[in-house]
Amino acid sequence: MDMISFKGIVFIAASLVVIAASVLMATRKNPIHSALWMIVTFFAMAVIYLLLNAQFIAVAQVMVYAGAIMMLILFVIMLVHMEKGEETDPGKTRRSKKTRIVAALITVILFGEMLLGVLFYRMTGQGGEYPAALVDAVGNVRTVGVLLYGQYLFPFEIASLLLLVGIVGAVVIAKRK
Amino acid sequence: MFEENLTWLCYLLSGVLFTIGAIGAILRRNMIVVFMCIELMLNAVNLVFIAAAGSLSSMDGSVFVFFIMTVAAVEAAVGLAIFVMVFRMQQSINADEMNLLKG
């Protein structure tokens, strides 16, 4: 009877929002509008992560992407006042025809390849040791935490070093001489 | 009926998102919008990781997505600092006008 469950309705709604918002993000002229549509995209993707039983990643998506990165991008857009930037001088606002044809070709090939992979490739392989019921019994965040501080401790430390380098690099690059 | 197709639909959605990001990154001229399109492509890859890990009942997808997010955050900080510096130098962050390395 119920061909499509509540989960299915939520997934379809969220994925339509993601696609619409990302198309709007890629096509708006004003970069601030682009950034705001990008935030909508990130929130809808967090909903999809929740449907896929990845609660930790959903929260991190909202906090890191929609919170930190988009805030940074919005600040930079306001810092470099864009009216002097692109897409104001007529005649240069569009790519040349050749470039657009090549770009369309590249993206059609790319999408065709991915479609072929999705349609004809069936993933095989044995299941891992974290089925959804087991993870739910312990808690998603706890499981990820145990993995991060156990098996993946060394990459985790390298990630923290990378963040440190990023902070220093951003300050040094953006500093006024 | 829907549950077993969820992974498949996620792959499809991720392909669509990656293609939208690629079109934007190729065609747009504002560096910040190009940057946001690249973030969108990273998000599409994250979605594949989560969906595949869910269907294989593995937890490694979440860990990998965590690291991808870390790298994306660092990339955002350094990249936006570079954009601010380029804007200070040539009063524009148009991708076509960044040709200082051309010699």
Interface residues (C-beta under 8 A of the other chain):
Chain A: M3 I4 S5 K7 G8 F11 S15 V18 I19 S22 V23 M25 A26 T27 P31 S34 A35 M38 T41 F42 M45 I48 Y49 L51 L52 N53 A54 F56 I57 A60 Q61 V64 Y65 A68 I69 L72 I73 V76 I77 L79 V80 M82 K84 G85 E86 E87 R95 T99 R100 A103 I106 T107 L110 F111 M114 L115 G117 V118 M123 G125 G127 G128 E129 Y130 P131 A132 V135 N140 T143 V144 L147 L148 Y152 P155 A159 L162 L163 V165 G166 I167 G169 A170 V171 I173 A174
Chain B: M1 F2 E3 L6 T7 W8 L9 C10 Y11 L12 L13 G15 V16 L17 F18 T19 I20 G21 A22 I23 G24 I26 L27 R28 R29 N30 I32 V33 F35 M36 C37 E39 L40 N43 N46 L47 I50 A51 A52 A53 G54 S55 L56 S57 S58 M59 D60 G61 S62 V63 V65 F66 F67 M69 T70 V71 A72 A73 V74 E75 A76 A77 V78 L80 A81 I82 F83 V84 M85 F87 Q91 S92 I93 N94
